[in-house]
Amino acid sequence: MAAPAPGVALVLALPEHLESFLEIWTRRMGLAGYLAFTTAKREDCTLSFQWFLEPLLERLRQGGSAPGFETLIRNADGWADPLVETARRHHSRGVTAGMFLGCLQTLVHSIEEIIEAQDAPAAERAAALHLVRRYGDAYAAIVMDGWDAKSGHETRRRLDATNRELTLGKNKFENMLAAISDMVLVVGEQGVIAEANEAAVVSLGRDPVGEALWDALGLEGHSMADLRRFYPVESSHEIPMADGRFLEMKFVPLSTVSLASTESLVVLSDITPHVTQRAILERVVSQRTEDLLREKSQLEEMNITLRHVLGSIEKEREEFGRAVAHTVKTVMLPALARIRAQDDPAVRKGYADVLEDQMVRLAPGTDGGQDARLLKLTPAELRVCRFLQAGSSTKDIAEAMHLSPGTVQTHRKNIRKKLGLQGQGVSLYTFLQTIDAAFSPIG
């Protein structure tokens, strides 16, 4: 496959540089003094760029070489017709040949600036520049050749028709601005309001034309640079008014529509009902949030209290377990040993009664009447207790048990010690009367 001719690759890549072209062309038009007279929109400039390049690109895409200047100026295949028709429209609107040709040259020079900025060999850039200039020169020759072809009468007829068209268009947009409920202000590059629709006059209670925008709306800043910094054009802004209303404001730079315009549209909508409703919802949400936080705090306090209660219950359970283990180890197991070793049925029954009473005490919800200390007594001491509980004297007990009174006194002394009555000023007889059914009848 043959390599493309010099400069062809650079020319074929030019559509990728549309944004650079628009920026460069706007700058060059301004420097040449044409920008203030044009009404071209961004779309118009984009079409001019495409109409200029497309015939050249079409030839190069098909692998052919660009025709020579002599062939191009004949316009045999109508390749220049879109731009020629554009020239006729401008002519009918009163644009002079010099101004149109100057604008065309700024377009060509802008494309050349893009080519010269490319990172390509000098020979490639020179070849691409030669192709673009050939088409630019041919366009200029064709346009100038037909510029004065129309008669003066035809020119005036076209100019009148264009003026009527522009007047109708102007009236249409004025009626649209007057009909909409939103406020629309047109602001110059110095921030002074140049136009206001009827809705703006009614809403502000006066005609704000001639006022600075920041004074008319109470905005921050005292210049358009301040406003662009505080109120970026890509966003909507909520602004409070002195009368209590809230407006939504949006800037629309007209340069995004017409490259020549330095003015901006300021569109304002009354959003007071929405702001009021939002404030109500915010208060409700705030109140609900406070309620939830308070409930959360209460639940946390309850949780802490519950943990303390559970801790106390666990501590009591552990203490109860230790008490049971102590009772089993120090009272019940020794008592069982005595029961196994005792031959007297009455004594065995006495121990069994006390042991049963202690087991009942360990069961939750029950209340035994026996004293576990009785399980510490010997069989002889238990018999002495039964006599004492029945009201017998020491002498009677000694005779009944075939013991000396001194031995009975020794038993009484040991009984008081085992029952923990020493030094408490409580008689043994009185203590034994407080124990229900502690002993079997004296046999």
GIURWO-V930894 format. One record per backbone hydrogen bond with DSSP energy under -1.0 kcal/mol. NH is the residue of the N-H (numbers start at 1). CO is the residue of the C=O. E is the energy in kcal/mol with one decimal. If there is no record, write none. Layout:
# GIURWO-V930894
NH:CO:E  NH:CO:E
This chain:
# GIURWO-V930894
8:5:-1.8  11:7:-1.9  12:8:-2.7  13:9:-1.3  14:11:-1.5  16:13:-1.4  17:14:-2.4  21:17:-2.5  22:18:-2.5  23:19:-2.0  24:20:-2.8  25:21:-3.3  26:22:-2.1  27:23:-1.8  28:24:-2.8  29:25:-3.1  30:26:-2.1  31:27:-2.4  32:28:-2.1  34:29:-2.0  35:29:-1.4  37:34:-1.7  42:257:-2.0  45:41:-2.0  46:42:-2.3  47:43:-2.4  48:44:-2.2  49:45:-2.0  50:46:-2.2  51:47:-3.4  52:48:-2.1  53:49:-1.9  54:50:-3.1  57:53:-2.8  58:54:-2.8  59:55:-1.6  60:56:-2.0  61:57:-2.8  62:58:-1.5  63:60:-1.4  64:59:-1.8  72:68:-2.4  73:69:-2.2  74:71:-1.1  75:72:-1.7  78:75:-1.2  81:78:-1.7  84:80:-2.3  85:81:-2.9  86:82:-1.8  87:83:-2.2  88:84:-1.9  89:85:-2.2  90:86:-2.2  91:87:-2.4  92:88:-2.5  93:89:-1.1  94:91:-1.5  95:90:-2.6  100:96:-2.4  101:97:-2.9  102:98:-2.2  103:99:-2.4  104:100:-2.5  105:101:-2.3  106:102:-2.1  107:103:-1.8  108:104:-2.2  109:105:-3.0  110:106:-1.9  111:107:-1.9  112:108:-2.4  113:109:-2.1  114:110:-1.6  115:111:-2.2  116:112:-2.7  117:113:-1.1  118:115:-1.5  120:118:-1.7  125:121:-2.2  126:122:-2.5  127:123:-2.1  128:124:-2.3  129:125:-2.5  130:126:-1.9  131:127:-1.9  132:128:-2.2  133:129:-2.5  134:130:-1.9  135:131:-1.8  136:132:-2.4  137:133:-2.9  138:134:-1.9  139:135:-2.5  140:136:-2.2  141:137:-2.2  142:138:-2.5  143:139:-2.8  144:140:-2.4  145:141:-1.9  146:142:-1.3  149:146:-1.1  155:151:-2.4  156:152:-2.3  157:153:-2.3  158:154:-2.5  159:155:-2.4  160:156:-2.7  161:157:-2.3  162:158:-2.4  163:159:-2.4  164:160:-2.4  165:161:-2.3  166:162:-2.7  167:163:-2.6  168:164:-2.7  169:165:-2.3  170:166:-2.6  171:167:-2.6  172:168:-2.4  173:169:-2.1  174:170:-2.2  175:171:-2.5  176:172:-2.1  177:173:-2.3  178:174:-2.0  179:175:-1.8  180:176:-1.6  183:268:-2.7  185:266:-2.3  186:195:-2.5  187:264:-3.1  188:192:-2.5  191:188:-2.1  193:211:-2.8  194:186:-3.7  195:186:-1.4  197:184:-2.0  201:197:-1.8  202:198:-2.6  203:199:-2.5  204:200:-2.5  205:201:-1.3  210:193:-2.7  211:208:-2.6  213:191:-2.8  216:212:-2.5  217:213:-2.0  219:214:-1.5  227:223:-2.2  228:224:-2.6  229:225:-1.6  230:226:-2.9  231:227:-3.1  235:232:-1.5  237:249:-2.7  239:247:-3.1  241:245:-3.1  244:241:-1.8  247:239:-2.8  248:269:-3.0  249:237:-3.6  250:267:-1.8  252:265:-2.7  254:263:-2.2  256:253:-1.7  257:254:-1.3  258:254:-3.2  259:40:-1.2  261:258:-1.3  264:187:-2.5  265:252:-2.8  266:185:-2.9  267:250:-2.3  268:183:-3.0  269:248:-1.9  271:246:-2.3  275:271:-2.5  276:272:-2.7  277:273:-2.6  278:274:-2.5  279:275:-2.4  280:276:-2.0  281:277:-2.5  282:278:-2.7  283:279:-2.1  284:280:-2.3  285:281:-2.9  286:282:-2.6  287:283:-2.7  288:284:-2.8  289:285:-2.6  290:286:-2.3  291:287:-2.6  292:288:-2.7  293:289:-2.5  294:290:-2.5  295:291:-2.9  296:292:-2.6  297:293:-2.3  298:294:-2.4  299:295:-2.6  300:296:-2.3  301:297:-2.3  302:298:-2.7  303:299:-2.5  304:300:-2.2  305:301:-2.6  306:302:-2.8  307:303:-2.2  308:304:-2.1  309:305:-2.6  310:306:-2.9  311:307:-2.2  312:308:-2.4  313:309:-2.8  314:310:-2.5  315:311:-2.2  316:312:-2.9  317:313:-2.8  318:314:-2.3  319:315:-2.5  320:316:-2.9  321:317:-2.5  322:318:-2.5  323:319:-2.4  324:320:-2.7  325:321:-2.7  326:322:-2.5  327:323:-2.6  328:324:-3.0  329:325:-2.4  330:326:-3.1  331:327:-2.3  332:327:-2.1  333:328:-2.7  335:331:-2.2  336:332:-2.9  337:333:-2.0  338:334:-2.1  339:335:-2.7  340:336:-2.4  341:337:-1.6  342:338:-1.3  348:344:-2.6  349:345:-2.8  350:346:-2.2  351:347:-2.5  352:348:-2.7  353:349:-2.8  354:350:-2.1  355:351:-2.9  356:352:-2.8  357:353:-2.5  358:354:-2.1  359:355:-2.1  360:356:-2.5  361:357:-1.8  362:358:-1.3  366:363:-1.4  374:371:-1.9  375:372:-1.4  376:373:-1.7  377:374:-1.6  382:378:-2.4  383:379:-2.0  384:380:-2.0  385:381:-2.3  386:382:-2.1  387:383:-2.2  388:384:-2.7  389:385:-2.9  390:386:-1.5  391:388:-1.4  392:387:-2.7  397:393:-2.4  398:394:-2.6  399:395:-2.3  400:396:-2.6  401:397:-2.5  403:398:-2.9  408:404:-1.9  409:405:-2.4  410:406:-2.3  411:407:-2.5  412:408:-2.5  413:409:-2.5  414:410:-2.5  415:411:-2.7  416:412:-2.4  417:413:-1.8  418:414:-2.7  419:415:-2.3  420:417:-1.1  421:416:-3.0  424:421:-1.6  431:427:-2.1  432:428:-2.4  433:429:-1.5  434:431:-1.2
